[in-house]
């Protein structure tokens, strides 16, 4: 396939993808991951990421000047067959190797084994005539289905952050910023395509998918930018000679500008939707979590809302249940939600960092709100909003770090539970009991210690 025929494919793919990292982080900070537009956006982003990986691997094949259409089709079938064999044969092998390493109990060995397995899969793919990047991607998919996926994710996170920074440094070094002054119209044309042009296309696509105008507008704005895969596609297109610098350089600059604009656009999507559609968002159809909260809170008075169904939240909920105090539990992560449901706790799958979710659950009739999740910004946001709207509502929050505790104390009339202090006191109490300290002396000592810690 000739480079001229491939160019529209590369340009279209680079313009289509958006940044999953930017959208996920901003939506999480705004408490909108569980909303309709948040779920729609994340579903589209996930599909884009899955589609982009094999596309990147096929780019050298598409760039071939000699390959005919039939030859390319045969090559695609061959690669697909090899990948299928790798998945079917590699899955049990990779899972058993990880299980064997995990049983030895060495965290460093587990981390090295995970990295080694991915690199080995990439090396095998390369020798089979497949892109190493695609082989590593397949290894990641296989490992993501194992029982150790959460541990792998935690161990790999520092390397991921390092590689993301390295990617932006190396890609940024390829940008020719002089193109902004040399070809400003080209950069503006690309920017129009990537932001307002892409928003209009997204809006039509979401409307065809039978989303409401409001949710389609929100989703279109959230996805109205390009992303890391777009930069990578353009960079590879330049390196293999498919794209000339007069096209690739302005496009890469526009992609970088659109990514810089993305957090602002996502944060202001409600205002933009109201401006575009002249819509009253308060009269729009409520979110699913709001409907569930409204249905479950009917008739509740002086109840308690527990934000977060992690280990702390489930303990609080269980204690409230035993005391016969009505309450509702909220969680955005699926596994803690399932654990709470298995314990038959009154849990709702929804984001309690959204004031609308708590209002639907009758927060104005509630006796107290307990916040147990550890996301710094969402916790501060919801607690400040609750204190502003409901000055007499009892607010109780757990703080894992001293930095968060200091920020929380600044909110008026709030009870902050210091997790590290509570754990330290419990350990100290048990230690003193084990060494034989009398209980009356123990209680006096701990009363004094409590006062000293509160003064600090």
C-alpha positions in Angstrom: 0.0 0.0 0.0 1.5 3.3 -1.1 2.2 6.0 1.6 -0.3 8.4 -0.1 -3.0 5.8 0.5 -2.0 5.3 4.1 -1.9 9.0 5.0 -5.7 9.4 5.5 -5.8 6.3 7.7 -3.0 7.7 9.9 -4.5 11.2 10.1 -8.0 9.8 10.8 -6.7 7.5 13.5 -4.6 10.2 15.2 -7.6 12.6 15.2 -10.0 10.0 16.5 -8.3 8.9 19.7 -8.5 10.9 22.9 -6.4 10.8 26.1 -7.7 8.1 28.5 -5.3 9.3 31.2 -6.5 12.9 31.1 -10.2 12.1 30.9 -10.1 9.4 33.7 -8.1 11.7 36.1 -10.3 14.8 35.5 -13.6 12.8 35.6 -12.5 11.1 38.9 -11.6 14.5 40.4 -15.0 15.8 39.4 -16.8 12.7 40.7 -18.3 11.9 37.3 -16.9 8.4 36.5 -20.1 6.7 37.4 -22.4 9.2 35.6 -23.9 8.3 32.2 -21.6 10.6 30.3 -18.7 9.4 32.4 -19.4 5.8 31.6 -20.0 6.5 27.9 -16.8 8.4 27.6 -14.7 5.7 29.4 -16.3 3.0 27.2 -15.3 5.0 24.0 -11.8 5.6 25.4 -11.3 1.9 26.3 -12.4 0.9 22.7 -9.9 3.5 21.3 -7.0 2.2 23.4 -7.7 -1.4 22.3 -8.0 -0.4 18.7 -4.9 1.8 18.7 -2.5 -0.9 19.9 -2.8 -3.3 17.0 -3.0 -0.3 14.6 0.4 0.9 15.8 1.8 -2.6 15.3 0.4 -2.7 11.7 1.7 0.7 10.8 5.1 -0.6 9.3 3.1 -3.1 7.2 0.7 -0.4 5.9 3.8 1.8 5.1 5.2 -0.9 2.8 5.6 0.4 -0.7 5.6 -3.0 -2.3 2.9 -4.9 -0.5 -0.3 -5.5 -2.5 -3.7 -5.7 -0.9 -3.8 -9.5 -1.0 -0.3 -9.8 0.5 -1.3 -7.5 3.3 -4.5 -9.4 4.0 -2.5 -12.7 4.1 0.0 -11.1 6.5 -2.9 -9.8 8.8 -4.4 -13.3 8.9 -0.9 -14.8 9.7 -0.4 -12.3 12.5 -3.9 -12.9 13.9 -3.3 -16.6 14.0 0.0 -16.2 15.8 -1.5 -13.9 18.3 -4.3 -16.3 18.9 -1.8 -19.1 19.6 0.1 -16.9 21.9 -3.0 -16.1 23.9 -4.3 -19.7 24.1 -0.9 -21.3 24.9 0.6 -18.4 26.9 -2.3 -17.8 29.3 -2.0 -21.0 31.4 1.8 -20.8 31.3 2.0 -17.1 32.4 -0.6 -17.7 35.1 1.2 -20.7 36.5 4.5 -19.0 36.5 3.1 -16.0 38.4 1.4 -18.3 40.9 4.7 -20.2 41.5 6.6 -16.9 42.0 3.9 -15.5 44.3 4.0 -18.6 46.5 7.7 -17.9 47.3 6.6 -14.6 48.9 9.3 -12.3 47.5 7.8 -9.0 46.2 10.9 -8.1 44.2 10.9 -11.5 42.5 7.3 -11.1 41.6 7.9 -7.7 40.1 10.9 -8.9 38.1 8.9 -12.0 37.0 6.1 -9.8 35.7 8.4 -7.6 33.7 10.4 -10.6 32.4 7.2 -12.3 31.2 6.2 -9.2 29.3 9.6 -8.6 27.7 9.9 -12.3 26.8 6.5 -12.2 25.0 7.7 -9.1 23.1 10.9 -10.8 22.1 9.1 -13.9 20.9 6.6 -11.7 18.9 9.5 -9.9 17.3 11.1 -13.2 16.2 7.8 -14.3 14.8 7.6 -11.2 12.6 5.1 -9.3 14.8 5.7 -5.9 16.4 7.1 -6.3 20.0 4.7 -3.6 21.1 1.8 -5.8 20.1 3.3 -8.8 21.8 3.7 -6.8 25.0 0.2 -5.6 24.7 -1.1 -9.1 24.4 1.0 -10.1 27.5 -0.7 -7.3 29.4 -4.1 -8.5 28.4 -3.3 -12.1 29.5 -1.8 -10.9 32.9 -4.8 -8.6 33.3 -7.1 -11.7 33.5 -5.0 -13.3 36.3 -5.8 -13.3 40.0 -2.7 -11.1 40.5 -3.8 -8.2 38.3 -4.2 -5.8 41.1 -0.8 -6.6 42.6 0.9 -6.3 39.1 -0.8 -3.0 38.6 0.5 -1.7 42.0 4.0 -3.0 41.3 4.2 -1.7 37.7 2.7 1.8 38.5 6.1 3.5 39.2 7.5 2.1 35.9 4.3 3.3 34.1 4.7 6.8 35.4 8.4 6.8 34.5 7.6 5.6 31.0 4.8 8.1 30.4 7.2 10.9 31.4 9.9 9.5 29.1 7.3 9.2 26.3 6.4 12.9 26.5 10.0 14.0 26.7 11.0 12.0 23.6 7.9 13.0 21.7 8.2 16.7 22.7 11.8 16.7 21.6 10.6 15.9 18.1 8.3 18.9 17.9 9.4 21.8 15.8 7.8 24.7 17.6 8.9 27.1 14.8 6.0 25.7 12.8 3.7 27.8 15.0 5.1 31.0 13.4 5.9 29.4 10.0 2.6 27.7 9.4 0.1 29.2 11.9 -2.9 28.5 9.7 -2.0 24.8 9.4 -1.8 24.5 13.2 -5.1 26.3 13.6 -6.7 24.1 11.0 -5.6 21.0 12.9 -6.7 22.5 16.2 -10.2 23.1 14.7 -10.3 19.5 13.5 -9.3 18.1 16.8 -11.5 20.2 19.1 -14.7 21.7 17.7 -14.7 19.5 14.6 -14.2 16.3 16.7 -16.9 17.5 19.2 -19.5 17.8 16.4 -18.6 14.3 15.1 -18.8 12.8 18.6 -22.1 14.6 19.3 -23.6 13.0 16.1 -22.2 9.6 16.9 -23.6 9.6 20.5 -27.0 10.8 19.3 -27.0 7.9 16.8 -26.3 5.7 19.8 -29.6 7.1 21.3 -28.0 9.2 24.0 -29.9 12.3 25.1 -28.7 15.7 23.8 -27.4 16.6 27.3 -25.3 13.3 27.7 -24.2 13.4 24.1 -23.1 17.0 24.5 -21.2 16.2 27.7 -19.5 13.2 26.1 -18.6 15.1 23.0 -16.9 17.8 25.0 -15.1 15.3 27.2 -13.7 13.4 24.1 -13.1 16.6 22.1 -9.3 16.4 22.0 -6.5 14.1 20.8 -4.3 12.0 23.0 -1.0 10.1 23.5 -1.8 7.6 20.8 -2.4 10.4 18.3 1.1 11.8 19.1 2.6 8.4 18.7 0.9 7.7 15.4 2.0 11.0 14.0 5.6 10.4 15.3 5.7 7.0 13.7 4.2 8.3 10.5 7.0 10.9 10.3 9.7 8.3 11.2 8.7 5.8 8.5 8.2 8.5 5.8 4.4 8.2 5.4 3.8 11.8 6.6 5.9 14.8 5.5 7.0 17.3 8.1 4.6 19.9 6.6 1.7 17.8 7.7 3.1 15.9 10.7 4.7 18.7 12.6 1.6 21.1 12.7 -0.6 18.1 13.6 1.6 17.1 16.5 1.7 20.7 17.8 -2.1 20.9 17.6 -2.5 17.6 19.4 -0.3 18.8 22.2 -2.4 22.0 22.5 -5.6 20.1 22.5 -4.4 17.9 25.3 -3.5 21.0 27.3 -7.0 22.3 26.7 -8.7 19.0 27.7 -8.8 19.4 31.5 -10.4 22.9 31.2 -13.0 21.6 28.6 -13.9 18.6 30.8 -14.2 20.8 33.9 -16.5 23.3 32.2 -18.6 20.8 30.1 -21.8 21.6 32.0 -21.5 25.3 31.3 -20.7 24.6 27.6 -23.7 22.3 27.3 -26.0 24.8 28.9 -24.6 27.5 26.5 -25.0 25.3 23.4 -28.4 23.7 24.2 -29.9 26.3 26.5 -30.8 23.4 28.8 -31.6 23.4 32.4 -29.5 20.5 33.7 -31.4 20.3 37.0 -34.5 19.2 35.1 -32.6 16.6 33.1 -33.0 12.8 33.8 -31.2 11.9 37.0 -28.3 9.5 37.1 -28.8 5.8 37.9 -27.1 6.1 41.3 -29.3 9.1 42.1 -32.5 7.1 41.3 -31.2 4.1 43.4 -30.3 6.4 46.3 -33.7 8.1 46.1 -35.6 4.7 46.1 -33.6 3.3 49.0 -33.7 6.4 51.1 -37.5 6.8 50.9 -39.0 7.1 54.4 -35.5 7.3 56.1 -35.1 9.9 58.8 -32.0 10.6 60.9 -30.1 8.0 58.8 -26.3 7.9 58.2 -24.6 8.1 54.8 -21.3 6.2 54.6 -19.1 7.2 51.6 -16.8 4.4 50.6 -17.3 0.6 51.0 -13.7 -0.3 51.6 -12.6 -2.1 54.7 -13.3 0.9 57.0 -16.6 1.7 55.4 -17.8 -1.9 55.7 -16.9 -2.0 59.4 -18.8 1.2 60.0 -21.8 -0.1 58.0 -21.8 -3.4 59.9 -21.7 -1.6 63.3 -24.6 0.6 62.2 -26.5 -2.4 61.2 -26.0 -4.1 64.5 -27.1 -0.9 66.3 -30.2 -0.8 64.2 -29.4 2.6 62.8 -30.6 3.1 59.2 -27.9 4.0 56.7 -26.7 3.8 53.1 -23.3 2.8 51.8 -21.8 4.1 48.6 -18.9 2.8 46.5 -17.5 3.4 43.0 -15.1 0.4 42.8 -16.7 -2.8 41.7 -14.9 -5.3 44.0 -15.5 -3.5 47.3 -19.1 -3.0 46.1 -19.5 -6.8 45.6 -17.9 -7.5 49.0 -20.3 -5.2 50.7 -23.3 -6.7 48.9 -22.2 -10.2 49.8 -22.2 -9.0 53.5 -25.8 -7.9 52.9 -25.0 -4.3 53.6 -27.2 -1.5 52.1 -24.7 -0.6 49.4 -25.2 1.5 46.3 -22.9 1.5 43.3 -22.4 5.3 42.9 -20.0 8.2 43.5 -20.6 9.7 46.9 -18.2 12.6 46.1 -21.0 14.1 44.0 -23.4 16.3 46.0 -26.3 15.2 43.7 -25.8 11.6 44.7 -26.0 12.4 48.4 -29.0 14.8 47.9 -30.9 12.0 46.2 -30.1 9.8 49.2 -31.8 12.4 51.5 -28.7 14.0 53.0 -30.9 16.9 54.2 -32.7 14.4 56.5 -29.5 12.5 57.5 -28.0 12.6 61.0 -24.4 12.2 59.8 -22.1 11.6 56.8 -19.1 9.4 57.2 -16.3 9.7 54.6 -13.9 6.7 54.5 -12.4 6.9 50.9 -8.9 8.2 50.6 -9.0 10.3 47.4 -7.8 13.7 48.7 -9.5 16.1 46.3 -12.9 14.4 46.1 -13.0 14.1 49.9 -12.3 17.8 50.4 -14.7 18.8 47.6 -17.7 16.9 49.0 -17.0 17.8 52.7 -16.8 21.5 51.9 -20.0 21.3 49.8 -21.8 19.5 52.6 -20.6 22.0 55.3 -21.7 24.9 53.1 -25.2 23.5 52.4 -25.9 21.8 55.7 -24.1 23.7 58.5 -25.6 21.5 61.3 -24.9 18.1 59.6 -22.4 15.9 61.5 -19.4 15.1 59.3 -16.9 12.4 60.2 -14.0 11.6 58.0 -11.0 9.2 58.1 -7.6 10.6 57.2 -4.8 8.3 56.2 -2.1 11.0 55.9 -1.2 14.0 58.0 -1.4 16.3 55.0 -5.1 15.3 54.4 -5.8 15.6 58.1 -4.5 19.2 58.2 -6.6 20.2 55.2 -9.7 18.5 56.8 -9.3 20.3 60.1 -9.6 23.6 58.3 -13.3 22.7 57.6 -15.6 24.0 60.4 -17.3 21.5 62.8 -15.8 18.3 61.4 -14.6 15.2 63.2 -11.3 13.8 61.8 -10.3 10.2 62.5 -6.6 9.8 62.2 -6.0 6.3 61.0 -2.3 6.2 61.8 -3.0 7.5 65.3 -5.8 5.0 65.9 -3.6 2.1 64.7 -0.7 3.3 66.8 -2.9 3.6 69.9 -4.4 0.1 69.4 -0.9 -1.4 69.0 0.3 0.5 72.1 -2.7 -0.6 74.1 -2.2 -4.3 73.2 1.5 -4.1 73.9 1.0 -2.6 77.4 -1.6 -5.3 78.1 0.8 -8.0 77.1 3.6 -6.7 79.4 1.1 -6.7 82.3 0.2 -3.1 82.9 -2.8 -2.7 85.2 -6.0 -1.7 83.4 -6.8 1.2 85.7 -3.3 2.6 85.0 -3.7 1.8 81.3 -6.9 3.8 81.0 -5.4 6.8 82.8 -2.3 6.7 80.6 -4.4 6.6 77.4 -6.7 9.4 78.6 -3.6 11.6 79.0 -2.2 10.4 75.6 -5.5 11.2 73.9 -5.4 14.8 75.2 -1.7 15.2 74.2 -2.4 14.0 70.7 -5.5 16.2 70.3 -3.4 19.2 71.5 -0.8 18.4 68.8 
